[in-house]
């Protein structure tokens, strides 16, 4: 009768891993827009599909959390981690959707740089998440991935400052400035959410050590 109350470690870690892979895929689609703007609408549509998939995983994870009495890691950590992972994908979808709305058919060079930073950050997240199953054996490895995420976030800050400086210098009309500033800030939010994920993962490992 207690079978349903037993830990379901594979289930929760699977949710985290699936979600992190979707974030990588969304970043690659955003990067593809930078390389070939003509594909913007189809790529943005794919990112929206990814966002829906990510939402579905988030809902399944939270539902499983409600139904599971004993969890492999702290319940609050599970909830915070899956929500922050979802925030990453939401921010990427928001960026792509806003580009369509603004009709930004010619991405600025800094947009490509941002997509590269985001791709790196999400790949490092996936690496850290992958090792959570055996976190006590992989503490140093997870720490390495988290440091790489923090470095990516710092790089994102640098790209944002350079992007805004170039934007204000290059554009003489307010419209493009407002639109691209919004895009860059949305991408910075996505990178910040990656940092949030790293913070949560580090906290989980510290609690388990």
Phi, psi and omega in degrees: 000342182263007184302320182289349181263356182288156180301142178238065187301313183302322181298310182292316180293328175298317178301315180298315183293317179299319181294317181294327176292323177295324178297318177299315181298319179296320178296319179295324177294320178294321178295323179297327176296319179296324182280327182217084183302336180297339180266012187305313184296317181290323179292319178296322178296321178293321177298321177297320176298318178298319179299320177295319177298318180296318177300319181297318178296318179300314180296319178296319180296314181294322177297317178296325179297320178293329185266352184253122183283316180248126183243154183292331175225172183307136183301318180297322179295320178300313181296313181297318183294313182293326179290321179289323174300319179293325178297325178300308182294321178301319181293323177293317177296319178299320179297311182296317181296320181290329176295321176295314180300318182279351182057048180272085187278348180235092182300140176286157182303325182293335177298317178297319179299318178299317181296326178292317178297317180296319178298316178299313182300316182289327176294321177293323175301314180300321178297315180296315181299319182301329183269359180294334181301324179236056188298328181293328178276340188244023185303313182294321180295316179297320178300321178297315179297319181295320176299320179296324177293318178296322177295321177296321178296320177296320177297321177299320177299319180295317179297319180298314180298316180294321181296316180292321178297315179294322180298312181292333180280323186276321188266131181260343180257149185291326184306301180299325179297312181298316183295310183289327176299319178297315180299311182298320180291327176293322178292324176295323176299317179300318179293320177299323178293328174298319177297320177301318178300315180299319178299317180294316180299315178300319179298320178298316181294318179298318180296328183276344185279000000 
